[in-house]
Amino acid sequence: MVISYKVNAKIEPHQMAELFISSGIKRPSDDLNRLKKMIDNATLIISAWDGEKLVGIARAVSDFAYSTYLSDLAVDKEYQRHGIGHELVNEIQKQVGEESNIVLLAASESMEYYPKIGFEKCSHAFYIPRRK
């Protein structure tokens, strides 16, 4: 398996929807207009490709100076456990630089994964949940 990684490559909403479904991540996969906004307004998208097939994505919002929010990290279930998620995060780190921290909200089923790829658990965070 040869996976290529791309920075800010063009991704169609239907491709991202298919990836979200195949990865198991809970996102609004049936709302292509919302997915388009998610793509268009991301500061940084790293994508993983097996040929023409989108198999992984890391989508972030960043100021490239202090803070980066990693809003999506998804890998197709057939491609998981091959280091693709870790490589997507590594590429985000390369792109935002050493001055920026990276924060994310993890799904409960992913809590054990993130420390394995370099994240530290944080107990001092807050959020206001979305209403839709």
Number of C-alpha atoms within 10 A of each C-alpha: 7 6 16 14 18 15 15 14 12 11 15 12 21 16 16 23 18 15 22 24 19 16 19 12 18 10 13 14 19 13 12 16 13 13 20 15 11 17 20 14 12 16 16 22 24 22 26 26 16 14 11 8 11 20 27 28 26 22 23 24 17 19 11 17 12 13 15 21 18 21 15 19 21 25 28 21 16 10 17 14 10 11 11 23 23 17 17 25 21 14 19 22 17 10 15 21 13 12 11 17 15 19 17 15 13 16 9 7 7 11 12 11 13 15 11 10 14 11 13 10 12 8 6 5 7 6 6 5 6 5 4 4
